[in-house]
Amino acid sequence: MSARQKSTVQGRIENGTLFPNISINIQTDVEKQADRILNALKTKVLEILPAVRSDLGIALGESDGTESANEDSHELQQQQENLKEVLKMLKQRHENILKDISS
């Protein structure tokens, strides 16, 4: 191997670009999996949240579990907003981890 080739390969190793296609494919796959998992988690949480809230209300003696539909709807909407914020934060963390991995 010539000195020029060695220098090129060494430069790519140091810059983290020796196998750029592999890195791009890994990043894409990880992002897809993270999005799929986060969406599945969101769906599951939103499915069980009303039941958990009702059970906690009954356990704490704050309600008899028969709150009005409007209150439940408002609470569910608030929980959805909170979940969206958590998902944004987790997605940002995921992007930061990918940046760290690729550098």
Protein Blocks (a to p, Z undefined) as FASTA:
>chain_A
ZZklmmmmmmmmmnopmbmmlmmmmmmmmmmmmmmmmmmmmmmmmmmmmmmmmmmmmmno
pagoiacfklmmmmmmmmmmmmmmmmmmmmmmmmmmmmmmmZZ
